[in-house]
Amino acid sequence: MSILKLDKVVAGYGGTSILKGVDLSLEAGEIGVIVGPNGAGKSTTLKAMFGLLKVTSGSIVFDGHDITNRPAEKLAKLGMAFVPQEANVFKTMSVHENLEMGAYVRRDDFSGLLSRVYDIFPPLKDKRNQPAGELSGGQRQMVAVGRALMIDPKLILLDEPTAGLSPLFMSEIFDRILAVNATGVTVAMVEQNAKQALGIAHKGFVLAGGTNRFTDTGEALLADPEVARSFLGG
């Protein structure tokens, strides 16, 4: 049974449909990567999943619950976390305080979750008392993902996690995403660095014009000449 299923989702802004019937399905424990040109509807798809814009047609089911147009705060309680591309850390708070803020829905002892986050992101443990705003872009991204993990999610949505990072930090973030996934968390990710992202994906979804152009395993999409020519730069 799929942990996440989008069926013919139509959504957009101000009466304009950006998504025009997007389908997506992930099994528990998979990494799904959404790629495509600018304006294809990639980030819009994540926002539709997380209740940040109105779905006008179609359905979204998460872990057996129909979550179509359900508010984001209720999705967090069901076990879905979202890491936006920008403004995703509290810059004046320390790394540790940022992580504690991520546990806002918990009423139990979350020290074990903190230890797990520090295990996944070792650089954060050394900088746990440093303001997040003083960190490098890659380390701030680790804080953002780590904070999302503090609700112990079943599914984490990542919007352009390597945007603006150096190639070295890009590789580091992809390695950390694999480490997150290895703990059993399902990952749905939008990424411009399509080749590297599809290289770690169980499933890939190529969007163009608000619809699915290609859906297959990450490996198969990387090997598809038409996908390579049209969407991967060669």
Backbone torsions as a table, in degrees:
resi	resn	phi	psi	omega
1	MET	NA	136.1	-179.8
2	SER	-68.4	140.6	172.2
3	ILE	-82.7	-25.1	179.9
4	LEU	-140.3	129.7	178.9
5	LYS	-143.6	120.8	171.2
6	LEU	-104.4	129.1	-177.8
7	ASP	-122.8	107.7	175.4
8	LYS	50.1	50.5	-175.1
9	VAL	-78.5	127.0	174.5
10	VAL	-115.3	126.7	-178.2
11	ALA	-159.9	161.3	178.9
12	GLY	-179.4	-154.2	-174.3
13	TYR	-129.9	134.0	173.1
14	GLY	54.6	38.2	177.9
15	GLY	85.2	-4.4	177.3
16	THR	-100.0	122.5	-178.6
17	SER	-81.6	120.0	174.4
18	ILE	-90.9	-43.7	174.5
19	LEU	-92.4	131.0	-172.8
20	LYS	-124.6	40.4	177.9
21	GLY	113.8	52.2	-176.6
22	VAL	-82.4	133.6	174.6
23	ASP	-113.6	139.4	179.3
24	LEU	-158.4	138.0	179.2
25	SER	-143.5	132.1	177.5
26	LEU	-130.5	138.3	171.6
27	GLU	-86.7	157.0	178.0
28	ALA	-57.6	133.4	177.6
29	GLY	89.2	0.4	-180.0
30	GLU	-90.7	159.6	166.5
31	ILE	-106.6	121.6	175.6
32	GLY	-112.7	132.1	-177.3
33	VAL	-119.1	129.6	178.3
34	ILE	-106.3	119.8	-179.9
35	VAL	-127.1	171.6	179.8
36	GLY	148.6	172.5	-178.1
37	PRO	-69.8	166.7	174.5
38	ASN	-57.2	138.2	179.2
39	GLY	82.6	6.7	-178.0
40	ALA	-75.3	-20.7	-178.2
41	GLY	106.8	17.4	-175.6
42	LYS	-65.6	-57.9	-179.5
43	SER	-66.8	-32.0	176.6
44	THR	-60.5	-36.3	178.3
45	THR	-62.2	-45.9	178.1
46	LEU	-62.4	-42.0	-179.2
47	LYS	-65.8	-35.1	175.9
48	ALA	-65.3	-40.7	178.0
49	MET	-59.9	-40.8	-171.7
50	PHE	-94.2	15.8	174.0
51	GLY	71.4	22.5	-176.9
52	LEU	-94.1	-5.3	170.4
53	LEU	-151.2	158.6	-171.2
54	LYS	-77.9	128.6	170.8
55	VAL	-86.9	121.7	-176.4
56	THR	-94.8	-16.1	179.5
57	SER	-159.9	152.8	-178.8
58	GLY	90.2	-176.0	-176.0
59	SER	-142.8	154.9	175.3
60	ILE	-128.3	123.1	179.8
61	VAL	-119.2	129.4	178.7
62	PHE	-127.2	120.9	176.0
63	ASP	51.7	41.4	177.3
64	GLY	85.4	-2.2	-179.8
65	HIS	-107.5	133.6	170.8
66	ASP	-75.4	110.7	-175.1
67	ILE	-108.1	13.7	-178.5
68	THR	-54.5	119.6	178.5
69	ASN	63.2	21.2	175.4
70	ARG	-80.1	139.7	-177.1
71	PRO	-61.3	148.5	-175.3
72	ALA	-57.6	-39.5	-176.5
73	GLU	-64.4	-30.0	177.6
74	LYS	-75.3	-30.6	178.3
75	LEU	-68.3	-36.1	177.4
76	ALA	-59.9	-40.1	-179.6
77	LYS	-69.7	-23.2	176.0
78	LEU	-82.0	-14.5	178.0
79	GLY	109.0	27.1	175.9
80	MET	-114.1	131.0	179.3
81	ALA	-121.6	148.8	-176.8
82	PHE	-131.1	129.3	176.3
83	VAL	-114.4	105.7	179.6
84	PRO	-70.2	165.5	-177.8
85	GLN	-70.3	-38.5	-173.7
86	GLU	-124.2	162.2	177.4
87	ALA	50.1	49.3	-173.2
88	ASN	-110.5	9.4	171.9
89	VAL	-135.6	159.0	171.8
90	PHE	-90.9	102.4	-167.6
91	LYS	-64.2	-33.5	-176.4
92	THR	-85.3	-12.5	177.9
93	MET	-87.0	153.6	177.0
94	SER	-68.9	165.2	175.5
95	VAL	-55.1	-47.0	-177.5
96	HIS	-63.4	-41.3	178.8
97	GLU	-65.2	-38.0	175.9
98	ASN	-58.8	-45.5	-179.1
99	LEU	-64.8	-40.3	178.1
100	GLU	-62.8	-35.9	177.6
101	MET	-62.2	-29.7	179.4
102	GLY	-66.6	-19.4	-178.1
103	ALA	-92.6	24.6	-172.7
104	TYR	-62.5	-25.7	-178.7
105	VAL	-89.3	-4.0	-175.7
106	ARG	-92.3	144.7	176.3
107	ARG	-121.7	13.7	-177.7
108	ASP	-115.3	-175.7	177.6
109	ASP	-76.2	116.8	-177.0
110	PHE	-108.4	20.0	-179.2
111	SER	-63.0	-33.2	178.0
112	GLY	-65.2	-37.1	176.9
113	LEU	-66.6	-40.5	177.1
114	LEU	-59.5	-44.0	179.6
115	SER	-62.2	-39.7	179.8
116	ARG	-64.4	-42.5	179.8
117	VAL	-63.0	-43.0	178.6
118	TYR	-66.4	-31.0	175.9
119	ASP	-67.7	-39.2	-179.3
120	ILE	-73.1	-35.1	-177.0
121	PHE	-122.1	75.0	-176.8
122	PRO	-54.3	-36.1	179.8
123	PRO	-59.7	-26.8	-177.2
124	LEU	-71.5	-30.8	-179.3
125	LYS	-63.5	-40.7	179.7
126	ASP	-68.5	-26.1	-175.5
127	LYS	-110.9	21.5	-170.5
128	ARG	-62.9	-24.1	-179.9
129	ASN	-97.4	3.1	-177.7
130	GLN	-90.6	141.1	175.6
131	PRO	-58.4	135.9	-177.0
132	ALA	-60.6	-30.2	-179.5
133	GLY	-67.2	-16.0	179.9
134	GLU	-90.6	-4.5	-177.1
135	LEU	-81.6	163.8	173.0
136	SER	-68.2	165.0	179.8
137	GLY	-58.1	-41.5	179.6
138	GLY	-65.9	-39.3	179.8
139	GLN	-71.3	-34.8	175.2
140	ARG	-62.6	-38.1	178.3
141	GLN	-64.1	-37.9	176.0
142	MET	-61.4	-41.1	177.8
143	VAL	-61.4	-44.6	-178.1
144	ALA	-61.9	-45.2	179.6
145	VAL	-68.4	-41.7	178.3
146	GLY	-60.0	-41.1	179.0
147	ARG	-63.3	-40.3	178.1
148	ALA	-63.5	-32.3	179.9
149	LEU	-71.8	-13.5	-176.8
150	MET	-71.8	-10.3	171.7
151	ILE	-90.3	3.8	-177.5
152	ASP	54.9	58.2	-171.8
153	PRO	-74.3	155.7	169.3
154	LYS	-84.3	-29.5	-177.3
155	LEU	-137.6	133.6	174.9
156	ILE	-120.6	132.9	178.5
157	LEU	-103.4	124.6	-177.6
158	LEU	-119.1	121.2	-179.4
159	ASP	-102.5	106.2	177.5
160	GLU	52.5	58.6	-175.1
161	PRO	-65.0	-18.7	179.7
162	THR	-106.6	11.7	-177.8
163	ALA	-58.3	127.5	175.8
164	GLY	77.7	4.9	-177.4
165	LEU	-92.8	155.0	174.7
166	SER	-68.4	158.8	178.0
167	PRO	-54.2	-35.9	179.3
168	LEU	-63.0	-46.6	-179.7
169	PHE	-72.8	-29.4	174.4
170	MET	-57.3	-49.9	-179.8
171	SER	-61.8	-39.5	179.1
172	GLU	-62.8	-43.1	-179.7
173	ILE	-65.7	-41.9	177.4
174	PHE	-61.6	-39.4	176.7
175	ASP	-62.1	-40.7	-179.6
176	ARG	-69.1	-35.0	176.5
177	ILE	-63.7	-40.1	174.7
178	LEU	-61.6	-38.5	178.5
179	ALA	-66.4	-39.4	175.3
180	VAL	-60.8	-48.2	-179.2
181	ASN	-61.5	-34.7	-179.3
182	ALA	-65.2	-19.3	176.8
183	THR	-83.3	-0.8	177.9
184	GLY	104.1	1.1	-179.4
185	VAL	-82.1	127.3	173.7
186	THR	-73.9	141.7	-176.2
187	VAL	-123.6	129.6	168.8
188	ALA	-119.7	122.3	-168.1
189	MET	-134.7	135.3	169.3
190	VAL	-98.3	133.9	-174.9
191	GLU	-152.6	132.6	176.1
192	GLN	-78.5	-30.3	179.4
193	ASN	-78.5	73.0	-164.7
194	ALA	-64.4	-43.1	-175.9
195	LYS	-62.1	-48.2	-177.9
196	GLN	-68.0	-37.5	180.0
197	ALA	-66.7	-44.6	178.5
198	LEU	-65.0	-25.0	178.6
199	GLY	-65.8	-22.2	178.1
200	ILE	-108.2	2.3	-172.7
201	ALA	-88.5	138.6	166.7
202	HIS	-74.9	-39.9	178.6
203	LYS	-132.4	145.5	177.0
204	GLY	-127.0	145.4	-179.1
205	PHE	-130.2	114.4	179.0
206	VAL	-97.7	114.9	178.7
207	LEU	-101.1	146.7	172.4
208	ALA	-153.8	128.2	179.6
209	GLY	62.8	27.4	176.3
210	GLY	81.1	12.3	178.3
211	THR	-136.0	162.6	175.9
212	ASN	-72.7	123.2	171.5
213	ARG	-93.7	-39.6	178.6
214	PHE	-144.0	141.5	174.0
215	THR	-139.6	122.9	-177.9
216	ASP	-168.0	-175.5	171.8
217	THR	-66.3	155.6	176.7
218	GLY	-57.5	-41.1	-179.1
219	GLU	-62.6	-43.8	-178.7
220	ALA	-66.8	-38.4	179.6
221	LEU	-66.6	-39.0	177.6
222	LEU	-63.7	-29.9	-177.7
223	ALA	-90.0	-6.2	-176.4
224	ASP	-82.2	117.5	-177.3
225	PRO	-59.1	-37.8	-177.8
226	GLU	-69.6	-39.8	176.2
227	VAL	-62.7	-45.6	-179.6
228	ALA	-60.5	-44.2	-176.3
229	ARG	-69.0	-41.7	-172.2
230	SER	-88.8	-29.7	-169.8
231	PHE	-129.4	-12.4	-175.7
232	LEU	-116.5	9.8	175.1
233	GLY	73.3	34.6	176.4
234	GLY	140.7	NA	NA
